[in-house]
Amino acid sequence: LQTFTSTLPFLLSACNLFRIQNANSPEGVASVSKDVIDRWEAIDSALRATMTSHVASRASSTQGSGMLRAFSHAFPHMAVVIKAMKRRVLRVDASLANCTGHAATCFGAVCGLLGIDEETCASMF
């Protein structure tokens, strides 16, 4: 429960970021601007800064990367955007201090791309 309550703001921020972008984009989920990916990465970095355990950070990052891989196959119409996010996650070196692509921000982003509202996103997470 503690992990959920501490990651909830980041989950919802990522969800809202991509849902608003998706609603305002004529291409829908086919493309996302570099600015949106940069802002998502900033949300993810803020989440990483709040994590006190390097083990939890590494586990969350591994889960997030796995989610992106699974979601890119499950939702092929969003594969371009998800692969761009995955490239950004993998761009950072693999040291424990630089774990990126946490489960909450990855899940929130995909929920936003799917147009899922905050309450449903939070309850599914």
N, C-alpha and C positions, 0 to 999 in steps of 0.2 A: 504494500500500500504506500509506503514511504517513497519508493521509486516512482510510482505512478503520480503521486501528488507533486513531486519535484520536477517531473518531466512534462506534466500537463500543459504548462504555459508554452513550452517549445513545440509540443505536438500541435496545439491549436494555432500557434503563429504560423507554422509551416502550412497547415491546412488552409488557413485564411489567405495566405500569400498566393498559393497556387489556385485556389478557388476564384479569387478576384481576378487574377491574371487570365484564367481560363474563360471567365465570363466576359472579359473585355477584349479578348483576342478574336479576330475574325477567323483565324485558322483553328481555333479551339485548342485541343491538346496536341496538335501536330507540331507545334513549336512553342518554345518559351524563350524569352529574351535572356541575354547574358546577365542583365541587371537582376532579373528574378533569381537566376541561379546564384549570383553573387550574394543576394540578400538571404537566400536559403542557407548558403554556406556560413553567413554571419550568424544566423540563428543556431545552426549546428555548432559553431565555435563557442557561442555563449553557453550552450548546453554542456559542452565539453569542459568549460571553465568551472561549472558548478559541481561537476562530479569529483568527489573526494577520493574515490578508489580507482586506481589504475586498472584493476581487474574488472570492475564494473564497466569502466569506460571501454576497455578492449572488447568485452562481451557485447556491449551495446553496439559498438561499431561493426563487429562481425555479423550480428543479427541484422543491422541496417543494410549492409552490403548484400547479404543473402536475400533480404526482402526485395531490394532493387532488382536483383537477378530474377527472382520468381515473378515479380510484377511485370517485368519487361516481356516475359513469355506469356503470362496470363492476359495481358492487355496489349496486344500488338499495335493497336492504334496509338498508344502512348510510348512505344518503344524508343522513339527518337529522343524524347524528353528524358525518359528514365536513363537511357544510355549516356546522355550528356551529364546527368547528375552522377552516374556511376564513374564516368571519367574524372569528374571533379573530386570525388571521394578517393579514387585510386591515385590521383596526382600527388597527394601528400605522402611523404615517406611513412614507412610502417613502424616508426618508433612509438613507444607507448605514449609519449607526450603529444603525439600528433594524430591520435585516433579520430577519424572523421566518419560522417555518414551514420550517425546514431539511429537506433531503431525508431525513436519517437519522431525525429524530424523526417526520416524517410517515409514512415507510415503516414504522417500528417500530410506530406507533400502529395503522395499518391491519392489519398482521400480527397484532397483539394482538387487534383486533376480530374477526379471522378465526379466532382460536384457534390460531395457528401458534406452535410452540415456538421457543425462543431459537436453537437450533442451525440450524434451517431458515431462520429469519428472517435470521440473520447470513450464511448461505451464499447466500441469494437476493439480499441487498443487495450 
